Amino acid sequence: MALEMRKKCERCDSAIGENAAAYICVYECTFCEPCTETMEHICPNCGGELVRRPRKPQKVRMV
C-alpha cells in the first residue's frame, strides 16, 4: 500500500510539491517543514512523531 502524497500542509494550507520536504505521522497527516518545526515534530492530531516523508524517485530504474 503506497503513501498518500498529499499536496497541502494541514496546518497552513500551503502547497507541498511532490518532491518537496514534507513531514508525516503514522496516520499520514502531512505538514510543511516550517509548520513541523513550529510544532516541534509532534502531530497536533494524534500526538505522534512527525518524520520526513520519503520522496519519489526521479527516474524508475528497471532491473
N, C-alpha and C positions, 0 to 999 in steps of 0.2 A: 504494500500500500504506500503510495507516494505522499509526500508532504503537500499540503495545500499552500501554494505560493501566493499568499495574499499580497495585494498591491498597495495597501494603505496602512498607515500606522493607526492602531486602535485608540491611541490617546489624542494625537494632534491632527489626524486625518491627512497628513502629508503623504505624497506618493512615495512608494518604495519600488525602485526598479528591480527587475528580475535578478540582477547580479549585484545589487547594492547591499551594503551592510544592513542587516536586519536581525532582530532577536526574537526568539520564540520560547514559549514554555511547553510543557508536556501536552497541553491541550491545543497547541498551535496558535495561541494568542500571539499577535505579531506587532512589534513596535520598532520604530526607527532608533538609530543609535543615540541621538540626543535625549529622547524620552527615556530610553533604557538607563542611561547614565543618571538622569534625574531621579528615577525610581530605584536606583542602586541595585539594578539587575534582579528586582523582585516583581513578579507579575501581580498587578493590582486585582486581578480577577480571581486567581486561585492561591496566591501567596507562594507559588513555586519559583524556582530559579529561571531567569531568562538567559539563554545561551545563544551564541551566534548561529544563525540559520545557515545551513550549507548552501553553497552556490551551485548552480547548474554548470556542467562542463561547457566550455566554449565550442568544442567540436566533439562529436561522438566518434570514438575510435572503434573500428570493427576488428576483433581479434580472431 
